[in-house]
């Protein structure tokens, strides 16, 4: 597996790359830190620059980068300076890591598994198979989540073989039926001592970098499911 730049260095926001293909539909670079989206995290946005010319990147498809309609296109072979919308990316990293802390607390304290998630910058939600919640659940969850954030736990990432991942019940507790069988190398995100999951997204390196998490709402989604919505300050 070719390790993408956003796995090698999640803090990388600027880099130089060579254009391998260029059309109004897709631009392909030899190396890219643009996260393509997945696991509830949306794709990165940003721009390419060459010789004083700019191309906005409005999204990422399976094929490559999606240029903004009408923007100039870098010719094949051009060396471009690529830049992420770094404010948006950092907000998504904080949000994604915050959701992992929520997940870890709910699993540890209530034994509930995640059934779905989604996020935007500084906003997110997680669904749990949680039939009942105690009185004061929302406020208590917010307090405990922020206590865990203040512990400044390291958030580590590594790539392991499928066999190794499948042998770890913590890693596969929500993902064993979601990862296609042809995927033989799996990335693991480990919030040290709290949460460990197969995850391809981008994260901060410690919980303190998340900042405060607010539990905005806990919704009853029926049939024993609860949806927890969070927000983070700018």
Secondary structure, 3 states (H helix, E strand, C coil): CCCCHHHHCCCCCEEEEEEEEECCCCEEECCCCCCCCECCECCCCEEEEECCEEEEEEEECCCCEEECCCCCCCCCCCEEEEEECHHHHHHHHHHHHHHHHHHHHHHHHHCCCEEEEEEECCEEEEEECCCCCCCCHHHHHHHHHHHHHHCCCEEEEEEEEHHHHHCCHHHHCCCCCCCCCCCCEEEEEEECCCEEEECCCCCCCEHHHHCCEEEEEEEEEECCEEEEEEEECC
